[in-house]
Every structure is written in structure tokens, then in C-alpha cells.
């Protein structure tokens, strides 16, 4: 898997969908580990999308806060800077009870997830080795 880093967020001060150097730094300089972290984050997107959609539909803001907290933390360690910013801001707004303000930011979280998936499909960044564990 390769990840492009030139895709910039329109909604978050031009943050990249993926920052290869940051991802490598967070993985202790280990490109294989950085790729695995990213792979795990991307693999969690289906469940995250489902949880955010269900939470929004049902008005279950505490559950959405937990989902956003998880996304913010995981994206931080993967170099997914724009997703991290959107998830972190959304979580804070929900915690503060600013649901109306959080709704557009939640849409941005979903957009950033899609941008990261696109960057992973199209880009040139971290190469994925054949099936090895995170700590391989």
C-alpha cells in the first residue's frame, strides 16, 4: 500500500490527508510498523462510519464521542493529520454540547476518512510489505 501526501484538506487549514514523515516518527522510524498502523486505521473505517451514522441518527452523542476519540487517537499515530484534527474538533464540540456546530465537522470527519482512503489507494509513500504483524 502506498499513500500520497500531496492531498490537502480544504476544511482544516490545508492539513495533508497523510504525513509520511510524521507517521514514520510516530512509529519509531519503522516503515513497516507505520504501514501496519495505517492499515489498521483504514480497516476500522467501516465500523467507525457505521457508529457515527447510528449515533447521529439516534442522538447518541456519548457513543459518537467515543468513536471520535478512537479515530482521533488512531489517526494521530498514523500521520493522518487532517482526520486527526477533524475527529478531535468534533469530539470536543460534542463534549461541550455544541451538537449543531458538530454536525458539519462530523461531515468533515467522513470526508477526511475518504481522502485518506483515496490517498492510500493512489499515492506513493509507505510501501506495505506482505502479511507481517505490527511488531514483525
Buried (B, 14 or more C-beta within 10 A) or exposed (E): BBBBBEBEBEBBEEBBBBBBEBBBEBBEEBBBBBBBBBBEBBEBBEEBBEBBEEBBEEEBBEBBBBBBBBBBBBBBBBBBBBBBBBBBBBBBBBBEEEBEEBBEBBBBBBBBBBBBBBBBEEBEBBEBEEEEEEEE
